[in-house]
Amino acid sequence: MVAGIWTPYQFEFFTNGLFVATVAGALCGVLGVFVVLRGMSYIGHGLSHAVFGGAAASAVMQLNFFLGAGIWGVVSGLLIGRIARRRIIGADAAIGVVTTASFALGLALINRYGQARKSIEAVLFGSILGVDTTDIVAVSIVSVATVAVVVLAYRRLLFATFDPEVAEVSGVRVPRVEALLMVMLSLTILVTMRVIGTLLISAMLVIPASTARMLTNSFSRMLWISPLIGAAAGFLGMNISYHLDLSASATVILVATVFFVASYAISGVRGRARIAHLHHV
């Protein structure tokens, strides 16, 4: 029984997938804090669809996935932020227009060019056990860069997240901070979508952060509790999926959901009230 638990660790494809799933879960947990607190949970779902369009175009034109989809995702994120700031339409409408158009383009390309279908299916549903050295390096680089940005720009990110109008008056360049968040979010989705899949990536951006929000009323504590939950979901989900022969990406999401439900039940009224009244430090 004990020996069986360690069996998958003999295979390189599993250890590679385990590493990427764990790091990707932590990465989504960090940025998910900003997504949840800013009331932009839909943006993770939307940007993953936008990057899907870039992934489809990259596959059709036989370009490097990270180059093509990355440029597409970053441009989409910045475009969404720009449209939303002009206040002609709301952020949700801006996300809907940009991302659904991009996703539709991706579907059109798949229908027109069959050779892209296999690689795109991996993007849609994830392929954790198919990760390679490139994926490991990409996830690691984006994770280190994200942590560095959060540490170095902590106060500006905090201020812009909770009170952007006062932050603007106080000299914080909120549009630049928002653009930085969009870029980090786009890059995060880019390097994790082939692991978790575009259809599930938004869940990993929302569930760990929402769980952390019920456990603490401190912004700074959320920034380490959320990635811990994300990493634990990735690690446990990978192991459970192997032994039960389940979809790895789906199992990771289900484990994160179990954490959320458990926190919801344990935290009681006081913990759930933190969702509406978060005090930062």
Disulfide bonds with the S-S distance in Angstrom:
none
